[in-house]
């Protein structure tokens, strides 16, 4: 009877590629599912201190749904670290201007804020339209209808 806990090592991890269609999916629910797959929490070999996650391709980012009044009331701030350098943009404006950045900010905010989280965030690939450049990786379609 073996009573040791399995801990995955970086060399043992098998990575898959998944593609997710963001059309009419609420932003927060999409981000939660994608962040979970990026961390590897959907696998039985999940290890908190090792990057066991898979690659995720998000397509149709420009068609993601913002529920309630988030399109006008949710504000993203950036600062240039110079006096008067505070800039702000609403979520709806960011979606129309750069939908890729909207999804990236949302998903990366749900990952750990350390070196491991940044490595996991690098496995996220977001595209505004329906076409993506990762056909060679043969991604599987990740069905998130039951997870939302």
Contact map, one row per residue, 1 for C-alpha under 8 A:
1110000000000000000000000000000000000000000000000000000000000000000000000000000000000000000000000000000000000000000000000000000000000000000000000000
1111000000000000000000000000000000000000000000000000000000000000000000000000000000000000000000000000000000000000000000000000000000000000000000000000
1111100000000000000000000000000000000000000000000000000000000000000000000000000000000000000000000000000000000000000000000000000000000000000000000000
0111110000000000000000000000000000000000000000000000000000000000000000000000000000000000000000000000000000000000000000000000000000000000000000000000
0011111000000000000000000000000000000000000000000000000000000000000000000000000000000000000000000000000000000000000000000000000000000000000000000000
0001111100000000000000000000000000000000000010000000000000000000000000000000000000000000000000000000000000000000000000000000000000000000000000000000
0000111110000000000000000000000000000000000011100000000000000000000000000000000000000000000000000000000000000000000000000000000000000000000000000000
0000011111011000000000000000000000000000000011100101000000000000000000000000000000000000000000000000000000000000000000000000000000000000000000000000
0000001111111000000000000000000000000000000000000100000000000000000000000000000000000000000000000000000000000000000000000000000000000000000000000000
0000000111111000000000000000000000000000000000000111000000000000000000000000000000000000000000000000000000000000000000000000000000000000000000000000
0000000011111000000000000000000000000000000000000000000000000000000000000000000000000000000000000000000000000000000000000000000000000000000000000000
0000000111111100000000000000000000000000000000000000000000000000000000000000000000000000000000000000000000000000000000000000000000000000000000000000
0000000111111110000000000000000000000000000000000001000000000000000000000000000000000000000000000000000000000000000000000000000000000000000000000000
0000000000011111000000000000000000000000000000000001000000000000000000000000000000000000000000000000000000000000000000000000000000000000000000000000
0000000000001111100000000000000000000000000000000001111000000000000000000000000000000000000000000000000000000000000000000000000000000000000000000000
0000000000000111110000000000000000000000000000000000011000000000000000000000000000000000000000000000000000000000000000000000000000000000001000000000
0000000000000011111000000000000000000000000000000000011110000000000000000000000000000000000000000000000000000000000000000000000000000000111100000000
0000000000000001111100000000000000000000000000000000011110000000000000000000000000000000000000000000000000000000000000000000000000000000001111000000
0000000000000000111110000000000000000000000000000000000111100000000000000000000000000000000000000000000000000000000000000000000000000000001111000000
0000000000000000011111000000000000000000000000000000000111100000000000000000000000000000000000000000000000000000000000000000000000000000000011110000
0000000000000000001111100000000000000000000000000000000001111000000000000000000000000000000000000000000000000000000000000000000000000000000000000000
0000000000000000000111111000010000000000000000000000000001111011000000000000000000000000000000000000000000000000000000000000000000000000000000000000
0000000000000000000011111000000000000000000000000000000000011111100000000000000000000000000000000000000000000000000000000000000000000000000000000000
0000000000000000000001111100000000000000000000000000000000000011100000000000000000000000000000000000000000000000000000000000000000000000000000000000
0000000000000000000001111110110000000000000000000000000000000001100000000000000000000000000000000000000000000000000000000000000000000000000000000000
0000000000000000000000011111110000000000000000000000000000000001111000000000000000000000000000000000000000000000000000000000000000000000000000000000
0000000000000000000000001111111000000000000000000000000000000001110000000000000000000000000000000000001001000000000000000000000000000000000000000000
0000000000000000000000000111111100000000000000000000000000000000000000000000000000000000000000000000000001000000000000000000000000000000000000000000
0000000000000000000000001111111110000000000000000000000000000000000000000000000000000000000000000000000000000000000000000000000000000000000000000001
0000000000000000000001001111111111000000000000000000000000000000000000000000000000000000000000000000000000000000000000000000000000000000000000010001
0000000000000000000000000011111111100000000000000000000000000000000000000000000000000000000000000000001001100100000000000000000000000000000000000000
0000000000000000000000000001111111110000000000000000000000000000000000000000000000000000000000000000000000100100000000000000000000000000000000000000
0000000000000000000000000000111111111000000000000000000000000000000000000000000000000000000000000000000000000000000000000000000000000000000000010010
0000000000000000000000000000011111111100000000000000000100000000000000000000000000000000000000000000000000100000000000000000000000000000000000000000
0000000000000000000000000000001111111110000000000000000000000000000000000000000000000000000000000000000000110110000000000000000000000000000000000000
0000000000000000000000000000000111111111110000000000000000000000000000000000000000000000000000000000000000000000000000000000000000000000000000000000
0000000000000000000000000000000011111111110000000000111100000000000000000000000000000000000000000000000000000000000000000000000000000000000000000000
0000000000000000000000000000000001111111100000000001111100000000000000000000000000000000000000000000000000000000000000011011000000000000000000000000
0000000000000000000000000000000000111111100000000011110000000000000000000000000000000000000000000000000000000010000000010000000000000000000000000000
0000000000000000000000000000000000011111111011000011110000000000000000000000000000000000000000000000000000000000000000000000000000000000000000000000
0000000000000000000000000000000000011111111101000000100000000000000000000000000000000000000000000000000000000000000000000000000000000000000000000000
0000000000000000000000000000000000011001111101000000000000000000000000000000000000000000000000000000000000000000000000000000000000000000000000000000
0000000000000000000000000000000000000001111111000000000000000000000000000000000000000000000000000000000000000000000000000000000000000000000000000000
0000000000000000000000000000000000000000111111000000000000000000000000000000000000000000000000000000000000000000000000000000000000000000000000000000
0000011100000000000000000000000000000001001111100001000000000000000000000000000000000000000000000000000000000000000000000000000000000000000000000000
0000001100000000000000000000000000000001111111110001000000000000000000000000000000000000000000000000000000000000000000000000000000000000000000000000
0000001100000000000000000000000000000000000011111111000000000000000000000000000000000000000000000000000000000000000000000000000000000000000000000000
0000000000000000000000000000000000000000000001111110000000000000000000000000000000000000000000000000000000000000000000000000000000000000000000000000
0000000000000000000000000000000000000000000000111110000000000000000000000000000000000000000000000000000000000000000100000000000000000000000000000000
0000000111000000000000000000000000000000000000111111000000000000000000000000000000000000000000000000000000000000000100000000000000000000000000000000
0000000001000000000000000000000000000011000000111111100000000000000000000000000000000000000000000000000000000000000100110000000000000000000000000000
0000000101001110000000000000000000000111000011100111110000000000000000000000000000000000000000000000000000000000000000000000000000000000000000000000
0000000000000010000000000000000000001111100000000011111000000000000000000000000000000000000000000000000000000000000000010000000000000000000000000000
0000000000000011110000000000000000001111000000000001111100000000000000000000000000000000000000000000000000000000000000000010000000000000000000000000
0000000000000011110000000000000000001100000000000000111110000000000000000000000000000000000000000000000000000000000000000011100000000000000000000000
0000000000000000111100000000000001001100000000000000011111000000000000000000000000000000000000000000000000000000000000000011100000000000000000000000
0000000000000000111100000000000000000000000000000000001111100000000000000000000000000000000000000000000000000000000000000001111000010000000000000000
0000000000000000001111000000000000000000000000000000000111111000000000000000000000000000000000000000000000000000000000000001111000000000000000000000
0000000000000000001111000000000000000000000000000000000011111000000000000000000000000000000000000000000000000000000000000000011111110000000000000000
0000000000000000000011100000000000000000000000000000000001111111000000000000000000000000000000000000000000000000000000000000001111000000000000000000
0000000000000000000011100000000000000000000000000000000001111111000000000000000000000000000000000011001000000000000000000000011110000000000000000000
0000000000000000000000100000000000000000000000000000000000011111000000000000000000000000000000110111000000000000000000000000000110000000000000000000
0000000000000000000001110000000000000000000000000000000000011111100000000000000000000000000000000000000000000000000000000000000000000000000000000000
0000000000000000000001111110000000000000000000000000000000011111110000000000000000000000000000000000000000000000000000000000000000000000000000000000
0000000000000000000000111110000000000000000000000000000000000011111000000000000000000000000000000000000000000000000000000000000000000000000000000000
0000000000000000000000000110000000000000000000000000000000000001111111100000000000000000000100000000000000000000000000000000000000000000000000000000
0000000000000000000000000100000000000000000000000000000000000000111111100000000000000000000000000000000000000000000000000000000000000000000000000000
0000000000000000000000000000000000000000000000000000000000000000011111100000000000000000000000000000000000000000000000000000000000000000000000000000
0000000000000000000000000000000000000000000000000000000000000000011111111100000000000000000000000000000000000000000000000000000000000000000000000000
0000000000000000000000000000000000000000000000000000000000000000011111111100000000000000001100000000000000000000000000000000000000000000000000000000
0000000000000000000000000000000000000000000000000000000000000000011111111100000000000000011110000000000000000000000000000000000000000000000000000000
0000000000000000000000000000000000000000000000000000000000000000000011111110000000000000011100000000000000000000000000000000000000000000000000000000
0000000000000000000000000000000000000000000000000000000000000000000011111110000000000000011000000000000000000000000000000000000000000000000000000000
0000000000000000000000000000000000000000000000000000000000000000000011111111000000000000011000000000000000000000000000000000000000000000000000000000
0000000000000000000000000000000000000000000000000000000000000000000000011111100000000001111000000000000000000000000000000000000000000000000000000000
0000000000000000000000000000000000000000000000000000000000000000000000000111110000000001111000000000000000000000000000000000000000000000000000000000
0000000000000000000000000000000000000000000000000000000000000000000000000011111000000111100000000000000000000000000000000000000000000000000000000000
0000000000000000000000000000000000000000000000000000000000000000000000000001111100000111000000000000000000000000000000000000000000000000000000000000
0000000000000000000000000000000000000000000000000000000000000000000000000000111111001110000000000000000000000000000000000000000000000000000000000000
0000000000000000000000000000000000000000000000000000000000000000000000000000011111001100000000000000000000000000000000000000000000000000000000000000
0000000000000000000000000000000000000000000000000000000000000000000000000000001111101000000000000000000000000000000000000000000000000000000000000000
0000000000000000000000000000000000000000000000000000000000000000000000000000001111111000000000000000000000000000000000000000000000000000000000000000
0000000000000000000000000000000000000000000000000000000000000000000000000000000011111000000000000000000000000000000000000000000000000000000000000000
0000000000000000000000000000000000000000000000000000000000000000000000000000000001111100000000000000000000000000000000000000000000000000000000000000
0000000000000000000000000000000000000000000000000000000000000000000000000000001111111110000000000000000000000000000000000000000000000000000000000000
0000000000000000000000000000000000000000000000000000000000000000000000000000111100011111000000000000000000000000000000000000000000000000000000000000
0000000000000000000000000000000000000000000000000000000000000000000000000000111000001111100000000000000000000000000000000000000000000000000000000000
0000000000000000000000000000000000000000000000000000000000000000000000000011110000000111110000000000000000000000000000000000000000000000000000000000
0000000000000000000000000000000000000000000000000000000000000000000000000011100000000011111011000000000000000000000000000000000000000000000000000000
0000000000000000000000000000000000000000000000000000000000000000000000111111000000000001111111000000000000000000000000000000000000000000000000000000
0000000000000000000000000000000000000000000000000000000000000000000001111111000000000000111111100000010000000000000000000000000000000000000000000000
0000000000000000000000000000000000000000000000000000000000000000010001110000000000000000011111110000000000000000000000000000000000000000000000000000
0000000000000000000000000000000000000000000000000000000000000000000000100000000000000000111111111000000000000000000000000000000000000000000000000000
0000000000000000000000000000000000000000000000000000000000000000000000000000000000000000111111111110110000000000000000000000000000000000000000000000
0000000000000000000000000000000000000000000000000000000000000100000000000000000000000000001111111111010000000000000000000000000000000000000000000000
0000000000000000000000000000000000000000000000000000000000000100000000000000000000000000000111111110000000000000000000000000000000000000000000000000
0000000000000000000000000000000000000000000000000000000000000000000000000000000000000000000011111110000000000000000000000000000000000000000000000000
0000000000000000000000000000000000000000000000000000000000000100000000000000000000000000000001111111110000000000000000000000000000000000000000000000
0000000000000000000000000000000000000000000000000000000000001100000000000000000000000000000001111111111000000000000000000000000100000000000000000000
0000000000000000000000000000000000000000000000000000000000001100000000000000000000000000000000100111111100000000000000000000011100000000000000000000
0000000000000000000000000000000000000000000000000000000000000000000000000000000000000000000001000111111110000000000000000000000000000000000000000000
0000000000000000000000000000000000000000000000000000000000000000000000000000000000000000001001100111111111000000000000000000000000000000000000000000
0000000000000000000000000010001000000000000000000000000000001000000000000000000000000000000000000011111111100000000000000000010000000000000000000000
0000000000000000000000000000000000000000000000000000000000000000000000000000000000000000000000000001111111110000000000000001010000000000000000000000
0000000000000000000000000000000000000000000000000000000000000000000000000000000000000000000000000000111111111000000000000000000000000000000000000000
0000000000000000000000000011001000000000000000000000000000000000000000000000000000000000000000000000011111111100000000000000000000000000000000000000
0000000000000000000000000000001101100000000000000000000000000000000000000000000000000000000000000000001111111110000000001000000000000000000000000000
0000000000000000000000000000000000100000000000000000000000000000000000000000000000000000000000000000000111111110000011001000000000000000000000000000
0000000000000000000000000000000000000000000000000000000000000000000000000000000000000000000000000000000011111111100000000000000000000000000000000000
0000000000000000000000000000001100100000000000000000000000000000000000000000000000000000000000000000000001111111000000000000000000000000000000000000
0000000000000000000000000000000000100010000000000000000000000000000000000000000000000000000000000000000000111111100011011000000000000000000000000000
0000000000000000000000000000000000000000000000000000000000000000000000000000000000000000000000000000000000001111110111000000000000000000000000000000
0000000000000000000000000000000000000000000000000000000000000000000000000000000000000000000000000000000000001011111111000000000000000000000000000000
0000000000000000000000000000000000000000000000000000000000000000000000000000000000000000000000000000000000000001111111000000000000000000000000000000
0000000000000000000000000000000000000000000000000000000000000000000000000000000000000000000000000000000000000000111111100000000000000000000000000000
0000000000000000000000000000000000000000000000001110000000000000000000000000000000000000000000000000000000000001111111110000000000000000000000000000
0000000000000000000000000000000000000000000000000000000000000000000000000000000000000000000000000000000000010011111111111000000000000000000000000000
0000000000000000000000000000000000000000000000000000000000000000000000000000000000000000000000000000000000010011111111111100000000000000000000000000
0000000000000000000000000000000000000000000000000010000000000000000000000000000000000000000000000000000000000000001111111110000000000000000000000000
0000000000000000000000000000000000000110000000000010100000000000000000000000000000000000000000000000000000000010000111111111000000000000000000000000
0000000000000000000000000000000000000100000000000000000000000000000000000000000000000000000000000000000000110010000011111111000000000000000000000000
0000000000000000000000000000000000000000000000000000000000000000000000000000000000000000000000000000000000000000000001111111100000000000000000000000
0000000000000000000000000000000000000100000000000000011100000000000000000000000000000000000000000000000000000000000000111111100000000000000000000000
0000000000000000000000000000000000000100000000000000001111000000000000000000000000000000000000000000000100000000000000011111110000000000000000000000
0000000000000000000000000000000000000000000000000000001111000000000000000000000000000000000000000000000000000000000000000111111000000000000000000000
0000000000000000000000000000000000000000000000000000000011101000000000000000000000000000000000000001001100000000000000000001111100000000000000000000
0000000000000000000000000000000000000000000000000000000011111000000000000000000000000000000000000001000000000000000000000000111111110000000000000000
0000000000000000000000000000000000000000000000000000000000111100000000000000000000000000000000000011000000000000000000000000011111000000000000000000
0000000000000000000000000000000000000000000000000000000000111100000000000000000000000000000000000000000000000000000000000000001111110000000000000000
0000000000000000000000000000000000000000000000000000000000110000000000000000000000000000000000000000000000000000000000000000001111110000000000000000
0000000000000000000000000000000000000000000000000000000000100000000000000000000000000000000000000000000000000000000000000000001011111000000000000000
0000000000000000000000000000000000000000000000000000000010100000000000000000000000000000000000000000000000000000000000000000001011111110000000000000
0000000000000000000000000000000000000000000000000000000000000000000000000000000000000000000000000000000000000000000000000000000000111110000000000000
0000000000000000000000000000000000000000000000000000000000000000000000000000000000000000000000000000000000000000000000000000000000011111111000000000
0000000000000000000000000000000000000000000000000000000000000000000000000000000000000000000000000000000000000000000000000000000000011111111000000000
0000000000000000000000000000000000000000000000000000000000000000000000000000000000000000000000000000000000000000000000000000000000000111110000000000
0000000000000000100000000000000000000000000000000000000000000000000000000000000000000000000000000000000000000000000000000000000000000111111000000000
0000000000000000100000000000000000000000000000000000000000000000000000000000000000000000000000000000000000000000000000000000000000000111111100000000
0000000000000001111000000000000000000000000000000000000000000000000000000000000000000000000000000000000000000000000000000000000000000110111110000000
0000000000000000111000000000000000000000000000000000000000000000000000000000000000000000000000000000000000000000000000000000000000000000011111000000
0000000000000000011100000000000000000000000000000000000000000000000000000000000000000000000000000000000000000000000000000000000000000000001111100000
0000000000000000011100000000000000000000000000000000000000000000000000000000000000000000000000000000000000000000000000000000000000000000000111110000
0000000000000000000100000000000000000000000000000000000000000000000000000000000000000000000000000000000000000000000000000000000000000000000011111100
0000000000000000000100000000010010000000000000000000000000000000000000000000000000000000000000000000000000000000000000000000000000000000000001111111
0000000000000000000000000000000000000000000000000000000000000000000000000000000000000000000000000000000000000000000000000000000000000000000000111111
0000000000000000000000000000000000000000000000000000000000000000000000000000000000000000000000000000000000000000000000000000000000000000000000111111
0000000000000000000000000000000010000000000000000000000000000000000000000000000000000000000000000000000000000000000000000000000000000000000000011111
0000000000000000000000000000110000000000000000000000000000000000000000000000000000000000000000000000000000000000000000000000000000000000000000011111
